[in-house]
């Protein structure tokens, strides 16, 4: 039976739907999406619920559970401000349904509003006629911290102040949609809307197809084409400027950069040179033609705004003034988010566009105007009071708004006095309770308040509106605003068309781009994190191999002779030296040593800690990694974290070690087989090869010294996974010179030091030079020399001192690679010179 075939009869489905609707109890004083004002279910919801009910209880839970697993597999997350750990994305199980006829009105209203606000910004930062003619009050503009004075008089490159706009909307008491707020600073949610669609359309594919849901890809395709077309060059480099991994919505930014093919950059990745912005790459400076910023304007340029900012780029505003970079949205566009400006929009629409607002905002009165202030003070109980330019109510701490009718007499007097003294800081709005939509909770439909964020993008043909949006659903019935930080859920938004929908893709159909085969201009920060991701993954594997070897020997401790105990002691000492086990480990129980080295979160060198370092490095370059890579790293971390959550037995610890090693092997195979051989792969593999070579040197010094025994040499072969090969070559038992040759000098052994040196040299030979002068760069000179010396070395001559010298040279080589490709000082200063600008 097909997984999507209904498993209940039509009659059973109808009975189930009837039961759901009978139990559904919408609020009396707020509109609801499922039922009309007369309490009858709307036709499109009835169609959806009947199809949903056909799956039965078990079928529904299976699909909902699949959606949850998909969220974990994709690594979709968000961060609550102030928290260090990301939370899994809370996606509701039901979409918000909007019929085509209703959506047309919403889209037209959002597009009109976006055009109005763009023209207002042109005027306010240009001739300022609206203020000069008295249509707008100057204090309503200059009172906002988002009014960026350095942008006054600037003609925005590409001709648009706004390129990406969002409106938060909700239904009013009369059932009509109203704008609750405007978003232009750095609107978030579009990436989450895209991820919501990917998850729910796969969890309910037949419903998604049969309901004729409008696709999202054309919207993003048009947005990308718009930015590209506004740039000066025919093949522009478009960057998404992120605040970094600690941003609340970093996961979304990663997904958008990957989906759109934009380069994800932080402020330190960019540099001003010759009046233009450039990305620091491993091949030198490469021009940034367009920036989609997710950094607030005040933090974009420390030279002209917040001098303490480490998120922006010194000189960015000057590059904008010169017309050298397209920015979406322009710094200063956040001005339109102020509630003070919202009170002027109805009359501004008539003045600027010559027409009324098609999608009016919630009624707003700015107390900076005397007549409106007096009206608000006299009837304070009728309004909701909030800050005119801030998300906080001035004078009331962290409080966001105050409902006049709910104020105590003392609070009422204090707020009235504050409004009379500084009315410019306050606005009054009509108290509107959010409308509700069905949510799935405890096996039944439950009404929940929601707000919908709708996105619009500027194109050459005007504004295009995303068919759907970012829906946030509150878990509180009395909610007046919905925030993901307050424990809300998100929901996919389905715009239901009257016709079957054709399959669409993000790829343009009318372009024939040139074919490119190149390593790519990898940003230096990305190269740095990929390199360390590779090192950490290799280090975790080495640690787990030691633990496995130690655990196997501990199981036979009572049968092992003195020489066997020597190998156990050396394995334990190695774990202590690596920081995988605490310094008092010699006094610990052997099982405690294996547990501490496997999952001891307090030990910086434990497998768990090192995997967490790897995941942290991977999170910074998540847009360059496949979902499979990210999922496998997360799986290892989860397994080791669970192991450290409570006491485990020695067999359990060894089983966890084995399974983690298997996952690491799968991850290595995935990277080797699925990664394009571009610069990113080179740096992951460089990190792995250098770490493996250093680890092998340390293994050799520990187990193949002058006092080596058959047992210690056998332990070395086990750690290098070379026992079978050794025994196939040598009939006699383990001997010092042959073992050292296999560990250090064998070009055919993928774990020997020479093998790593050969791969390192090949990678460095393929990476780009900063200059075309034919002079070899320092890392390559070191790698050639290291490789040659290993190739000419004699295994019989090797001792601890020579092996240590090779180890130190490998560490020195790693430092030189970092100086050349990752840093921007010392030798890396060349990376800031425009010798290879493109």
N, C-alpha and C positions, 0 to 999 in steps of 0.2 A: 504494500500500500504506500502511495506517495506520502511524504511527510507533510505536504500541504493540503491533502484531501480531507474535507470535513469528515468527522467521525460520528456526528450525530445527525438525526433526521431533521427535516425542516420544522416539524412540529415540536420536537424537543428543543431546538434552538429558539423557537419563538417563545416557548414557555420559560426558558432560561432568561431571555431578554425581558420578558414581562416581569419576572421576579426581580431582576436588576432595577428596572425602572420603578417598580412599586416600592422598593427599599430606598430609592433615591430621594433625598429631601433637600432641595435647594433653598437658599436663604430667601426670605420673603422680600427684603428690601434691596436686592441686588439682582441684576440680570444673570441669566445662566445660559451656557452654550448648549446643553443637552435638551432642555425643554423651553418652549416659548412661554410668554406671559400667562397663557391659559393652562399651562401645565402639561401640554402635549409634546411628546418627543419630536424633534425636528427630523425631517426626512433623511438627511445625509447621515445623521448620527444613528438613526434606526437601521439604515443599510449597513453601516459599519458594525454595529453591535450584533446584528443577526449573523454576519459573517464570522465575527469573533466567537460568538457562542457556539458555532458549529464545531469548534475544536474540542469542546468539552473541558472539564476541570483539569484533567491530566495534560491534555494537549496545550492548554493555555500556560500552565505552569512550566512545561517544557520549553515553550517559546520565550517566556519571560526569563527563565533561567539562562537560556542561550544568550539573551541580550546582556545579562549581567556578566557572563563569562567573556563576551565580546569586549565589554568595557575594560575588563582586566587585561585581556590579551593585547588590546590596542594601547594600553597604558594611559587612557584618558583620565585626567585628574585636574584638580584645581587646588589652590592654596588659600586658606583663610588668612587675611592680613594679620601678621604677628606670629603665625605658626611656622614651624620649621619643616613640618612633614606635610606632604601633599595628601589630599583626600581623594578617594575614588569618586568618579563623576556620578552624581545622583540623577540618573535618567528615569523619568516616569514611564510606565508601561503603555500608556495610551497617548496618542497624538492629539493635538488641538486641531480640529477640523474647521476649515473655512471654505464655504462654497464660492465658486468663481464669480458670481454676480456681486457678492459682498466684497470679495477681494479687489475687484476692479476699482471700487470706490476708495478702498484703503490705499491702493497703489497710486491712484491719481492724487490723493491728498498728500501722501508722503513725497511724491515727486515735486508737486507744487511747493511744498514747504521747503524742500531742499533748495530749489531754485531761488525762492525768496530769501532764505538765509545767506546763500552765496552772494546775492546781489547786495544785501545789507552789509556783509563783510567788505565787499569791494568799496562801498561808500565810506564806511567807518574808518578804514585804513587808507582811504584815498582822499577824495575831496571833502568828505564829511558834510555833505549838503543836508542830510537828514537832521543833524544836530544844528547846523547853522539856520535852518528854516524852522526850527522849533518842533519838528515832528518827533524827535527823540531828545530826551534830556541828557546832557553831558554826564551827569553824575551816575546815570544808569549804565554808562559804558566804562568810565574811568574808575568806578567803584569796584569793578571786577578785577581780581588778580590775574585773570586770563586775558586781559587787555595788554598785549605785548607792544610796548612803545617802539622798540627798534624795527618793527614791521610797518610802521606808518610810512606811507609813500612808496611802498614796495609793490612792484607789479609781479604777481605770482607767476613763476615759470609755468607755461602751459595754460595760463589764463584762468585758473580755477583756485579760489580759496578753499572751497570744499570739493573733495573728490570722493569721500566716503562718509556718508551721513547716516545716523540712526535716530529713529523716533520711538520712544516708549509710549505705547498706547494701551488703552483699556476702555471698556464700555461704560458709558454714563448711566444714570438711573433710567433714562429713556431708551436704553438699548443701543444708542448710537456710539460709534467709536470717537474717542477724544485723545489728544496728545497729552501725556502726563509729563513728558520731559524730552528735551533735545540733547543729542549726543554728537559732538564733533571733535572733542579733544583727541581721543584715541578710542573710538567705539569698540568695545569688546563684544563677543558673543557670536560673530559670524562663523568662526571656526568651530565653535561648539555646536551651532546649528547644523553645520555640515557633518560633524561627527554623529550627532543625534540621528540624522537621516541615514547615515551608513549603517548604524546599529539597528534601528527600528525597521528599515526596509528589508534587512536580512532576517530579522526575527519574524516578520509578517509579510513575506514576499507576495503572496497571492492577494492579500488585502491591498497592499501598496499598488499592485498592478491593476486590480479590478476597480479601485476607487479613482483611477485616472489622476494620480497625484502629479502636480507640476514639478519638473526637475530643477535642481539648483545649479547645475554645471554651467548653463548659458550665462547666468549672472556673473559668476566668477570669471568666465572667459571674457566677457565684455569689460569687466573691471580691469583685468590684466592688460587687455588691448588698449584701454584708455590711458593707463599710465605709460605703457610702452610708446604709444603714439605721441604723447606730450614731451617725451625726451628729445634731446638734440640729435642723438645718434640713431642710426637705423636698427642696430642690434644692441639695445641698451642693457646695462647691468642694473637690475632692480633689487633693492635691499629692503628687508623688513627690519627696522631698528627696534630692538627689544631691550627692556630694562635688565634682562638677564634671568637666570634660573630661579631667582627669588621672587620674580613677579607672580602675582596671584594667578594670572592667566597664561603662564609660560607654555603650558601644554598646548593650549589653543594656538599660540603664536608659532610653535613648532609645526603643528599640523598645517596651518595656512602656508607657511614657507615651503613645506614639502609639496603641498598640493598645487600651489601656484608656480613653483619653480623659482621662487625668490631666494636670494642669499640672506640667511639669518645672521644679523650682525649686532654686536653690542657697540657702545660708544668707543671703546678702546680699539675696535677693529677698524675704525675710520680715522682719516687724517686729512687736514686741509693742505693742499699744495697747489701752487700756481693758480689760486683762485677757484679751485675745484675740489670736491670731496673725492677721496680715494679709499679703497679697501686695502688694508695691509694683507698681502697674500704671500705665500711661499715663493712666488716669482716676482716679488716687488709690489709696487703700488699699481692698482688697477682702478680705473675710474668708476665711481658710483654715479650713475645717471639719474636715478630716481630713488626716493626713500619713502616707504610706507611706515610712518612712525607710530610706535606704541609707547613712546616716552612723552610725558607731559611737557608742554612748551617751556615751562620755567626751568626744566632740567636739560634742555637740548643743547645749550651753548653756554658753558661756564664763563666765557669772556664777556657776554652781554647780558646774561640773566643770573642764575644762581651760581655764584663762584664756587660753591662747595660741591657742585654736581660732578659725579664720576660716571654718569649715565650718558651724557651727551658728547658732543664733538666741538672742541674749540675752533671757532671760525665758521660754524655751520650757517649762521645768519648771514655772514658776508657772502658765502657761496650762493645763498638764496637771492640776496640783493643783486648779485652779478648775473642771475638767471642761469647759473651753471648746474643746478640740480632741481628736479621736480620733487615736491614734498606733498604727500597726502597724509593728513591734512596740513595746511600751512600753520606754522606757529602763530597763535593768536586766534585761530578758528574756534577754540574752546570758549571764546567770549559769548557765543550764542547759547551756551548752556545755562546762563544765569536766568533765574526766575524773574528778575527785574525786567529783562528784555521781553520775556514771554507776555508781560502785560501790555506791551506795545504792538504785538504782532498782528492783531486784527486790523488796526488802522494802518499799519505799515503795509500789509498785503494790499489794501485798497490803494495806497499811495504808490507803491513800487510796481505792483503787478496789474493794478487796475481791476482787481477782482477780489471777492471774499475768499476767506480760507475754506478750502474744500474739506479739510480735516481740522476743525477748531481745537485749540488746546483748552484744558480745564480753565475755567474763569479765574483770572488772576488780577489782583490789585496791588500795585507797587506803592508802598507807603512813603516813597520819596516825593510823590506828588501830593500837595496839600489837600486837595479835594478828596482824594482816595484815602489818605491817612485819616482824615476826620470821619469818613464813612466807616472805616474799619474800627476805629476806636469806639464809635457810638454803638456799633452792633457786633462787638468782639465775639459774642457767643455763636454767631452765625458762620464763623470762618475757621479755617485751619491756618495757623501762622507758622512761617518758616523763614529761613535766611534768604535774602535776596541774591547773595553771591556765594553762598557756602552751603554745604550739606548739613551744617550744624546751626541750631537756633542761637544767635548771639546772646550771650549772657546766661545761657541755660546749660552749660557744660557740654556733654555729649548728646544731648537731646536733639533730635532731628526736627521735630515740629511740635506744636501745641494746639490742641483742639480747644477753641475758646470756651465751649460749654462744659468742658471737663476740668477747667482750671479752678484751683482754690481761690478764695478771695485775695489771699496774699500774692499768689502767682499772677492773678489777673491784674492787680495793682502794679506789680513790678513790670509786667510785660507792657502794660499801657504806658507807664512812665518811659520805658525804653523806646517805644515806638514814637512817642511825642518828642523825645530828645534826638533820636537818630533814626528817623523813619526810612532813610535810604537803605538801611541794613535789613529791612523786613518786607515780606510780601504776605498778602492774605489770599487764600484760594478757597473755592467752594469745597466743602468736605465731600469727597466722592468715595464711596466704598467700592472696592474692586469687584468686578463681575466674577463668576465662578465657571469652572469647567470640570468635567468628570475626571477623577483620578482613580486609580485602582489601588485599593487598600483592603487587606484581609479578605480577599476573595469577593469583593463587592465594589460597586461604583459609589464614590463619595465626592460631593462638590468641594472644590478647593479654589480660593481666589488666585488669580493669575494676572500677569502683565506680559505684554508682547512687545518685543523689540524688533522693529522692521528696518531693514537696511536698504539704502539707495546708493548707487554709484553713478558718477558723472561719466558720460560717454560723448563721443563726437556728435551723436544724434539727440542729446539731451540726457535725462535721468532715467536709469533703469532700476527697477525695484526687485529685490530678491523675493521670489514667490514662496513665502513662508517667513521664517524668522527665528528669533531666540525667545522661547517661552519659558518663563519662570513661574513656578507654582508654589504658593505658600502652604505651610502646614497649619497655619492659624486662620480661622474663619473670619476674624476681625481685622485681617491685615489690610493696611492702606498702601503699603509698598512691599516689594518682594526683593530680597537680596540673597544671593547664594551664600554669603557669609552668615546668614541667619538660619541656615539649615533648610533652605528651600530645595525643591526639585526642579529639574529642567524637563522639557518635553519637546518632541519633534512637532513641527507645524506642517500640516498637509493642506495645501490649496487644491481643492477638488475641481477639476475641469470637466466640462460636458462632453469632451471628445477624448479618444484614446491618445496617450502621450507617446511621442516617438522617443526612442533611446537617444541620449545626448552624451557628449563627452566634453572635457575641458580642452581638447585639442582643436585648434582652428581648422576649418575645412577649406578655406580659400587662400591658404598660404603655402608656399613651398620653401621652407627655410633651408639654408645651406647645411650640408652634412659636415659635422664636426667630430673629429676623433683626436682627443687631447687629454692630458692629465687633468686639466681644469685648473683654474686659479683658486686654490684652496686658501681661505682666510687663515692667517697665522694662528689665531686662537683655536680654530677648529682643528688644525694640524696638531697643536699642543695637546688638546684633550683626546684626540684619537690615538696619539702616541701613548699617552698615559693609560688610556683604556686598555690598549694592548698589553702594556707592562703589567698592569694590575691583574688582568685576567691570567697572564702567564704566571705571575707570582702566586695567585690563589691556587692554580693547578700544582705548582711546585710544593706549596705548603700541604695540600691535601695528599700528595704523593708521599711526603715524609710521614704524615699521620697514618696513612694506610700501611706503609712499611713497618712503622713502629707498632701499630695495633696488631698486625699479623704476628710479629715476634713476641709481643706480650702474651698472646694466647698460648704460646708454647714455652713460656718462661721457665717452668719447672723442668723442662726437658733440655734446656739450652746450657751448653758448657760456658766456660769463662770467656772464650773468644766470641761466642754468640751474645753474651751480655755486653761485651765491648761495643758491638754494633748498636745495641739498644741505647746505651749511654750516649753514643755519638749522635744518634737520631734525636734524642731528647735535648742534648746540648744545642743542636742546630735549631730546634724550635725555639729555644730560649734566646739564642743569638739573633734570630729573626724577629723577635718580639711577639711570636705566636703564643708563647706560654710565659707566664710570669717568672721573675728571677728566682722565686722560691720553689720553682717546679721540681728540683731534685728531691725536695722533701714531700712532694705530693704523691698521692696514689697514682699509679700508671694510667688508670682509667681517667682520672681527673686531668692528666696531661693531655690525653687525646681529646677530651671534651673541650678544654681551654683553647687548644690550638685550632679546633674545628669551629666552635661557635662562641668563644669567649668575647663578648662585645667590648670588654674593657681592655683587651689586648690588641694593640694597634696592628700587629702582624698576624692575627688570627685569620683564618680563611674567611670568616664572616666579615671582619673589618675590611679586608682587602677587596672583597666582592662589592662592598658598599662604596669603597673608593672608585671602583670600576664603574659602578652604576651612576655615581655622581658625575664622573667624567663623561659617560655616555649621555647623560641627561642634557648636557650642555650642547651636544652635537646630535640631538635626537632626530633632527630633520634629515640627517645624512645616514641614518640607520634604518633598516627595514623593521617592520613590526616583529618579525620572527627573532631578530637579534635582541631587540629590547625585551621581548617576552622571555627569552631564555635566560638573560641576565637576571631579570626579576624572579624567575623560577628558582634559580640558585640561591638568591638572597632569601627568598621566602622559606626555602627548605632549611637553610642554615639558621635562620632566625627562629624557626619553630624548634629546632634542635636545642637552641640556647634558652628557650623559654622555661624549661624544666629539667629535672634530673633524668638522664638517659643511661642505659646500660652500655657496656663496651660493645656488644654486638650491634646494638642500635646505632651507636656512633659510627662504627665501621660501615654499616649499610648506608648511612647518610653520606659518608665520604665517597663510597663507590658510586652512588647515584649522582652525586655532584660532579664527580670526575667524568661520568658518562655525559652529563649535560654540557660540561666544558668541552668535551671532545666533539659533541654535536655542534656547539657554537663555533668551534674552530673550523669544522668542516663547512658550516654555513658561510662563514666569512670567506673562506678560500674559494668556495664554489659559486657563491651568489654575488659577491662584490665585484663590480667592475674594476678593472685594473687601472684605476685613476689614483690621484695623489692621496685621497682619503684612505684607500686600502693600503697604499705604501706606508703611511705613517702608523696605521694599526699594526701592520706586519713588522715594521721597524721596531716598534715598542716590544712586540712579542719576541723578536729575535735577540734584541739586546738583553732583555730580561732573562731569556732562556740561557744565553751564553754566560751571563754573570752567574746565574744559578748553577750551571754545570761546573763552572770553575770552583765555586764554593763546595759543591758536592765532592769534587775531585780532591780538594785540599783536605776535606774532612775524612774521607774514606780511603784515599789512595796515597797516603803519605808514606814515609819511610817505615813506619810501624804497621803498615797495612797487613791484614790477615785475609784468609779466604772469605771469612764471614763479612768483613767490611767491604771487600771488593764486590762480593755478591750483592750487598746492599746498594752499592753504587750502580751496578748494572740494573738492579730493580728500579731504582729511582729514575734511571734514564730509559726504562722500558726496552732494554737491549739484551736481556738474558737469552732469549731464543736465538737471536742473531749470533751472539757470542758462542753459544754452545754448538751452533751449526758450523762455525769456523774453526773452533779449537776443541780437540778431543779432551785434552787435559783440563783440569779445573781452572778457576780464575787465577791469572798471573798478573803481576803489576803492570808490566810494559804493554801487553795486549789490551788490558782494560783501559789504561790511560790513552792508548792510541784510539780506541773506540770512543772514549769520552771527549777527547780533546781534538784529535787530528783526522778523524775519518770523514772524508768528504761525502760519503754515501749514507752516513748516519744522520737522520734529521734532528737528532738531539746533541750532536757534537758541537763543540765550539767553532771548529772550522766551517761546518755547514752553515752556522748562523752568520759567520763573518762573510761567507760568499753571498748569502742573501742580502745582508746589509749593504755590501758593496754594490750589488746589482740595483737595489733601490736608490741609493745615493747617485748612481750613475744616470738613472732615468729622471731624477728630479730636476727642475729648471734651475739655471744659474741666474744670478742677479745681473750679471754683465756678460756681454757677448765679446769678451776679450780673449777667450781661449784659455784663461788662467783657471786652474782647478781650485775649487773652494776647499777650505780647511777640513770639513768633515770627510770629503771624498779622499783627500790625501791620507788622512788617518786610516780610513777603511782599507785602502789599497795596501798600505804598509802592514796593517794588522793581518790581512788575509795572506799576504806574501810570506810573512814570518811564520804563520801557522802552517802554511803549505810546506815550508822548508824545515820545519822543526822535526826533531827525532824523539820518538816516544821514550826511548831509553834515557834521554837526558832530562826529561821532565821531572821536576821536584816541586815542593810546595812554594818555593820562592819564585820560580819561573811562572807557575800557574797564577800566583798572586799578582805578578806583574801583568799578565794578560788580563786578569780581572780588572785591575786598576785602569788599564788602557781602554777597556770597554766602557768603564764608567766615565772616563775622560771624553771618549767619543760621544757618549750620550749627552754630556754637557755641551759639547761643541755643536751637536745637532740642535740643541735647545737654543743656543746663542744665535745660530744662523737662521733658524726657521720660526722660532717662537717668540723671542724677546725683541725689544726695540732699542736696546742700548748695546754698548761695546761693539762687537762685530755685527750684531743685529741692527745697528744703526743704519746700515746700508739698506735695510728693508724700508726705511723711510725716505730714501732718496728716489727721485722720479726718473731713474735711469731707464726703467722699462715700463713707463706709463702706457696704458692702453685704454 
